[in-house]
């Protein structure tokens, strides 16, 4: 009983009625206990001794009940903790009643057996009143209020159970659950919360038709891509609408809300499991620290900002060279975390003076370097910008972290750095090598995190496919055999945070990307999720590989191996090659010098020196410094890259793109 008394809000309306019922139960329990003790001798009820004790007991117990926490609880959500609360209040009320009898000189009329029976009866009556109301509400009132559509829940396990109870609590719920489906045949014919398990997912079509089902909710947080696709196809055949309860962290905590029930999206078909973070480790290196995030306005950078803000850093510095995205993420974070110190900083990671000035002013403890150009075909047309930003920008920020003795530096890399066939991947691999080499001579803990494609990020295929579907098609896929690894933005960002507190510095961590996904399958799934039929309502056209693309992405470079870490979704490369920092620095200096001079042929030559595994899929034609035409018609029949330079390349760096054949 920790409350300080009822408030006007606590005792408005129904709660006042509940208190009145409890007072009546207090009176009934004591009277019945007295009668039981004296063999129902009704004539003793009117005696002066009984009336004195009765008055003292009722007033004191009612006062204790009034100032308890019982009337602050929401009894429609009653649980075992609420039963203990009732027991505690009953015991305390009994103790106060006994003390009151001594205080008012009525102790001689105290009957120990009456008080014991009274306590048991009062506890049973109060608990019973709550139980009766809840049963009446669940069985009588709520069904009458529900005009929701006839709904089937797929999954008669923990997810389905939590979802059903949540739906039952909402009187205005749009779903009226009439049955469950589960692949465990032992559950078929059984009941969950009084609702029958009608069959397995293989019998979904028949159950939907037989029971007149209008909605299906998939409540299996661990469901695989194949399971969700199979259930989705069954629903589509019967014409029934379907939704899903996604695998969210709230489910792990046993919390499910009606708002989480949503339409099936492409992320659900990937079958990605929720990320379980070691929050104690992350909190240890982020709590009350100054954290700087480059590329804060980008897809990964902005989600990193959201995730970092959860761990209450002392200050969060958002660094980006694009004003509008920076403004948006700063505004969003300010609304969600009004007590967090947020500093938006406009600047270019390539600008050494600006970066050093910002580091010197704020002296961050942790840096997440997410600023990079990442679009593969775009960087094939703009290799100079890829060099100066992805390599030059990383060198500047990493050097600043080393110069100012930062504690942690985490670089976001990509699986395209593995055996790269494009400029973007090669520049990210060069940046990885530099960060690893610098880690060997620095007190700063440098970490690199490598992962694949991120669903919903700027420039990913998903927004493009959705737009093409909205426009009536066709959906364009480069090659029917192309596959990619995918993960969601929150998952990638959370694992980047986790990887940042692992290792000893100089490590490259690889995130668990799951199984590769065929892009053509992804396009078909998106068309089906839109309620359309692939190749009938929306056509899929194969356009051929674009510059720099390859059919299959890889996770490891030849010779690299992986070892497990304390987190099951993060692996660390077992091979750490010894880098000659001075030799690597000289090679990178030459590369950046050639980039500044817009020497395309020299850039490609230097890039292959820095990244020996770089295998560009082009040949060069033309005579410098005028035109470089990089083309492989045997690989890219519809695309080539053509870069035009002026007579004097130094007059207009970097290369100016006139077009592509």
N, C-alpha and C positions, 0 to 999 in steps of 0.2 A: 504494500500500500504506500506508494511513493508520491501520490498526487497531493496537491495542496488545497484541493477543494474543487467543486464543480464550477464551471463557467456558465455564463448565460447561453453560450452556444452549445455546451455539453448537455444542457437540460432543456433544450427547446423541443417542443413537439413530442415525438415518439419516446424519447428517453425519459421524459417526465412520467409517461404512462408506464414504462418499464419499471421505474423506481416505485411507483404506486403498487404495481403487481408484486414486487419484491417485499414491500412492507406487509401486504396481505399474506404472502408466503411465510414471513417471519412470525406473524400472529398465528397462522394455521399450524406451523411446525411446533411452536411452543405449546399451544393448546392440545394438539394431538399427542405430544410427548407426555404431557401431564396426565391425560386420560389413559394412555397406555400404562403409565407407571401405577396409577390407582384403579386399574381394572374398569375403566370407563364409568367412574362414579361422577355423574354429571352434576350432582348437587354440590360438589366441591368447587365448581367453577365460579360460583358466586360468592365464595368466602372472601373475607377481607385480606387474608394472607395471600391467596392466589392473585387477587386484583393488584395488590401492592407490588408483588414480584413481577407480575405480568407487565405493569406499566413501566417499571424500571428497565426490564429486559427489552421491551419493544422499542422504547425511545432510544436507548443506547445502541442497540443493534442497527436501527434505522439510521442513526447518525454515522455509525461506522460505514455502512453501505453507501451513504450519501457522499462521504468524502473519500471513497475508494476510487480505484481506476476502472472499475467494472463498466461504468457508463461512458467511458471514452473508447471502449473497444467496439469494433464493427462486428456484430454477432453473426452477420450473414457469412463472415469469413472465419468463424470460430474454429479454434484448433486446440490441441492438447495444452498449450500454454494458457489458454483462457480458462480451462478447467482448473489448472493449478492456481490461477488468480482467484477463482471462486473459493477454492479450498482455503487459501490464505486469508481471504476476507472473512469467511465464516469462523475460522479459528480465532482471528483477532477480535471479531465481534463478540465471540463467546468469552474471551478473556476480559474484555472491557466490561461486559455485562456482569461477570462475577465480581470484579473490582467495584462496580457501581453498587451492587447489593451490599457489599461491606461498607461502602461510603455512606449509603443512606440507611444503614442500620437494619437491613433486611436479611442479613447473613443467616440468621437462625432458621429462615424459611427456605434456605438453599437446599435443593435436592440434587445430589451428584448424578443419580441415574436419570433424572429428568433432563439435566443439561447435556448428558452424553447422547441420549435419544434425540433431543432437540437438535444437536449439532449434526447428527447423521441425517435426520429428516430434512433440515434446512438445506444442507449441501445437495441432497438428492432432488429436492423441490426446485432449487434455483437452476441446477444443471438441466433438470428435466424440462423446465419452462423454456430454456433456450433451445433444447433439442426439439421439443414439440413445435416451436415457432419455425425453426429451420426446416423441419420436415414438411410442415404445412405450406411454407413458402415455396420450397423446391417442388413439391408434388402437386400443389393446387394453384397457387397464385401465378408462379412463373409460367407454367404451361399455358395458362389462359392468356397471359400477356403476349406470349410468343406467337408471332404470325410469320416467323422466318421460313425460309424455304427448306424443304426436306433435304437433310444433309447426311452424308456418309463420311466417317472419319477413317482414313487408311492408316492403320497402326493402332493396335490395342495394347500398346506398351506404355512406358512412362510418359512419352510425348503425347500420345492420345489421351491418356488419363488426365494429365495436367490441362490439356486443351479443353477437354469436356467440362471439367470443373470450372474453368475460367468462363466458358460460354454459359454455363448454368447460372453464374453469378450476375450476368448482365441481362436485365429484364428486356432491354431493347435490342438484344442480339438478333442479327438477321439470319441466324442459322438455327434450325431445329433438328437436332441430331436424332436420327432414328436407328442408327446401327453403326457397327465397326466392321472393318475388314482387316484381317491379319494373316500372314503366311504361315504362322504356327498353327498347324491343324488341330493341336490339342486345345486351342482356344475357341475353335469354331463350335458354335452351339452354346458356349458359356456366355455369361453376362458381365459387363464392366459398368459399375455404377447403375445397375439395373437396365442397361442397354445391351441388346444381343450382339454377339459377334456373328455376322451373317455368312461369312465365307472367306476365301483367300483372294489374293489379288488376281489370280487367274480366272476367278469367277466374277470379277467386277462387272463385266458387261451384263451378265444375267441378273446380278443383284440390283443394278441400277434400273433395269427395265422392270423387274418384278416388284420393286418397292417404290417405284416412281421417284427416284432420287433426282434432285435438281442441282445439288452442289456436292462436290467431293473435295475434302481437305486432306492433303498428305501431311501426316504428323509423325514422320520418321526422320528425326534429325540426322541419323547415320545412313540414310538411303544413298545408294550409289547412283552414278549417272545413268546406268542401264535400268535400274529399278524405277527411277523417276520417269525416264523416257517411256518405259513399258506402261506404267500406270497412266501417264499422260496420253499415250496413244489409245488406250482402252477408253478413257473418258471422251476422247475426240470421236471415236467410232460411235458412241452412244449419244453424242451431241450434248453431253452434260458439261457444265462449267466446272473448272477445277482451280484450287488454290493450294498453297503450301505453307507449312510452318518451317521457316528456314532454320538451319543449324546455327543458332546464335549462342553467345556466351550466357545469355539470360536462362537458356534451357539448362545449362550446366549448373546454375545456381538454383534451379527449381522454380524459376519465375517465367511465366508465359502470359502475355497479354493479348487481348483481342486484336490490337493494332498490328501485331506481328503476322497475322494471317494475311497473306498477300498473293497476288498473281504469281504463277511460276515464271521465273526469269531465267535467262541463259546461265547466270551464276549458279542456280540451283541444279542445272543439268550437269555441271562439272563435278558435282559430288564432293566439293571441298569441305573438309571437316573444320569445325571451329578451332581457332588458335587458343591454346591454353598458355598464358604467359607466366613466367616466374616474376611476378610483379615486385617481389621483395628485392631481387637483384636489380631490376630496372630502376626502382625507386632509389636504390642506394647510390646510383651514379647520376640520377637526374633531379632528385628532390633537393630543392633550395639551391640549384645550380643555375648558372647563366648558360643558356643554350642558344646557339646560332644555327639557323637552317638556311642554306643557300638554295635557290630555286624554290622559295617558299610559296610562290603562287602557282606552281605546276601541279600536276596530278599527284605524283608521289610526295613532293615537297609539302603541299597543303595538307595531305593526310598525315604526314609526319608531324606537322604542327598540331593537328587535332589530338594525335596520340600522346605527344610530349606534354601537352597542356594538362592532360589527365593526371600527370605525376607531379604537379605543383612545382615547376621550376621557379627559381627566384626571379628570373627574367627570361623572356623569350624574344630573341632578335630575329626578325623575318627579313631575309636579304634576297632581293630579286631585282632584275633590271626592267621588268614590265610593270607599269604603274597600276593598271586596272586589276589584274589578278591579285596583286599585292594588297590593294585596297579592299578587295572582297574578302580575302582570308583574314585580314586584320579586323575588319568589321564583324565577321562571324565569330572569331575568337573572343572579341571584346564583349559580345552579347552573351556567349556561353560561359565565359570566365571573367566576370567583372573585376575580380580581385587580382587577376594576373597582370603583371607588368609586361606589356607588349610594345615592342619598338619596331615599327616598319622602316626598313632602310632600303632606299633605291640605290642600286649600284651594280656594276658589271664585275663578275668574278675574274675577268681578264685584266682589270685595271688594278695593277699592283699597289699604286699609291692609295687608291680608294679602299681596297681590302685591308691594307695595313693600318690605315687610319681608323677603320671601323673596329678592327681587332684591338688596336691600342686604346680606343675609347671605352669599349665595353669589356675587354678582357674575358671572353667567354671561357667556360670550363669545358664545354662539349660542342663539337661542330658536326652537323650532318650535312654532307656535301651532296645535294641532289641536283644541282644546276648542270644541265647538259643538253646538247642537241641530240635527239634520239630517233628521228624519222629516217629510216634507212635510204629510201629513194631520194629524199630531199638532200641528204648529205652527199649522195653520189653526184648531184648537180652542184653542190657547194662544199667541196673538200677543204678549201681554205678555212671556211668558218668552222668546220668540224675540228680541224687541227687547233685553231686558236682558242676555241671554247672548251672542247672536251679535254684536250691535253693542256693547253696553256692555262685555262681557268683552274683546272685541278692543281697544277703546279703552284700557281699563285696562292690558292687557299691552303694547300698543304704546307707550303713554305711558311706562311703566316702562322699556322698552327704550331709548327716546330719553333719558329722564332719567339713566339710568345708563351712557350712552355704549356700549351694546353694539355688537359688530362686525356681527352678522348677525341679522336677524329674518325668519323665513319663515312666512307665513300659508297655511294649507291652505284653499282655496276650492272652489267647485263650479261645474259647468256650469249649474246651476239659477239662478246669478246673472245669466245672460244673458237679457235680455228677460223678467224673472221674471213669472209669473202667480200666484205663491204667496208667502206671508209669509216662509217660510224663504229662498227665493231672493233676495227683496228685501233681507232683513237681511244676507245674505252680500255682496250687491252694495254695500250701504251701507258695510260693513266694508272692502271692497276700496277704495272711494273714500277712506275715511279714511286707510288705510295709504299709499295713493299720495300723498295731500296731505301727510301727515306726513313722507314721504320727502324732499320738496323742501326742508325746513327742518332736517333732522336729519343728523348725521354717521353714524348707524346705517344700514347697508345693508338697506333693507326690500324684501322680495320676496314676491310672491303667486303661488301655483301653483293653477291651475284645472283640475279634471278631473271626469269623470262618475261613474257608478255603479261601486261596487266589489263584486266577487263575494265572497260569504261574509261581508260586513260585517254588523254588528248591524242587523237590520231589513230586509236586502235580500230580494229575492223568492226567492232560491235556497233558504235554509233553510225559508221558508214553503212553497214547492212540495214540498220533500222531506217535510216533516211531513204535508202533505195526501196525498201519495202513500202514505206509511206507513199513514195512517188509511183508505186505500181510496178516497180522492177525495171529491168532485170537486176538481180544481185550479181555482182562481179567478183569472181574468185580467180586468183592467178593460175592455180594448177590443181587438178583433182586430187593429187597425192600430197599436197603440201600439209604439213603438220606443225603445230606450235605447242609450247608449254604455256599454260595460263594460270593465273591466280588473281584474286580480287585485290583492289587497292588497299582496303583495311588490313587484309591478311599480310600482304607484302610489307606494309608499313610497320605493323606490329612485330613481325619477325626481324625487320631491320633494327628496331629498338632492342629486341632481345639479343641479337647478335652483337650489338655494340658493347655489351657487358661481358662477352665471352672472349676467350683467347688471351694471348699475351702481347699482342702487337705484331703487325706484319701479316696477320692471317687473312686468308680469303675464305669467306664462308659461302656455302652454296645452299640455297633454300630448297626444300622439298617441293618440287613442282608437280608431283603426281605423274599421271600418264599423259603423253602427248595427245593432242586433240586434232583431228582432221578438220581443216578449215571448211571444207565442203559440208561436213556433218554439222558444223556450227551454223552455217548458212541455212541448211535445211531445218534445223531446230528452231531458229529464229522465225522462219517463215511459218512453221507450224504453230509456234506460240502466238503468232499474230492471227491465228484462226484460218490460215490459208494453206493451200496444198502446193508443195514444191513442184516445179516443172509444169504445173497446170495453171494455177492462179498467178504464181510468180516464177519466172524462169531464172535459172542460174547459168551465167555465161562465164566460161573460162578464158581469161585474157592473156595468159602467159606470164612468166616470171618478170618482175620489174627489176631495174638495175640494183645490183647489190643483194638481191634476195637469193636464198637457197631453200631447197625443199624441206630439209630437216634441220632443226636447231640442235646443238649439242650442249652438254653441261660441263664436260671436262676436256681439257687439252691433253693431247697424247703425252703419257708419262705422269699425268696428275692422278692421284688417288684421293679417296675421301675417307675420313674417319668420323665416327659419331661424336656428338657433343652431349652436354647434359640435357639439351632440348631435342626431342625426337624429330622435329622438322628442320633442323639446322645441322649441316655437315661442314667440316672444315677440311680444306685441301691438305693432304699429308705431305705433299712435295713442296718445299719452299726453296726454289733455286737461289743460289747466292748471286746477288746482283753487284756488279761493279758500279757503285754510285757515280763516280766521276766519268766513267766511260758512257754510261747511260745518259748522264746530264749533257755530255758533249754531243751525243747523237740527237737528243731532243732539241738542243740549241740550234743545231744545223737544220733540223726539220722545221722549227719555227721561223728560222731566218729565211728559208726557202718559201715558207707560207707567206711571210710578210712581203716577199718579192713576187708573189703570185706565180712562182715557178712550179707549175703543175707536175711536170715530169720529174723534177727534183723532189717534190713533195712525195710522190708515189715511191720513188726510189728510197728516200729516207724512211718512209713509213715501213717499208718492207725490211729495212735494216733494224729498226727498233722492234718490230713485231715479225720475227722470222716466219711464223706460221701463217702470216697474212697472204692469202691467195686471191688477188683481185680477179674478177671474172671479165676483164676487159683487155683489149690490146690498144695501143696508142697509134693513131695515124695523124698525119699532118706534120708541119714543120714549125717548131717554136720560133718566135714567141706568139705566133698568130692563132692557129686553131689546133686544138687537141680533140680528136674524136675517139672516145673510148667505146668500143663496140665488140660484141661477140655474137654475130648473127646465129651461130649454131645453138647458143643458149638463150638469147633474147631476140627472137625473130621480130618482135614488134617494138622494141625499145632500144635506144642507144643514148649515150650521153655526149653532148657536144658543148665544149667550153670555148668561148671566144675571148681573146685578149686584144688590147690595143697594141699599137706598134711598140710603145714603151711600157712594159708591164709594171714598172715601178711607179708609173704615174697614176695608176688606178687600182691599187690592191684593194680587196682581193679580186679574184676572177669574176667577170660579169657574165651571166648566163643569158644567152640569146634564145635558146630553145633546145628541143630534143627531136630527133628524127623518129 
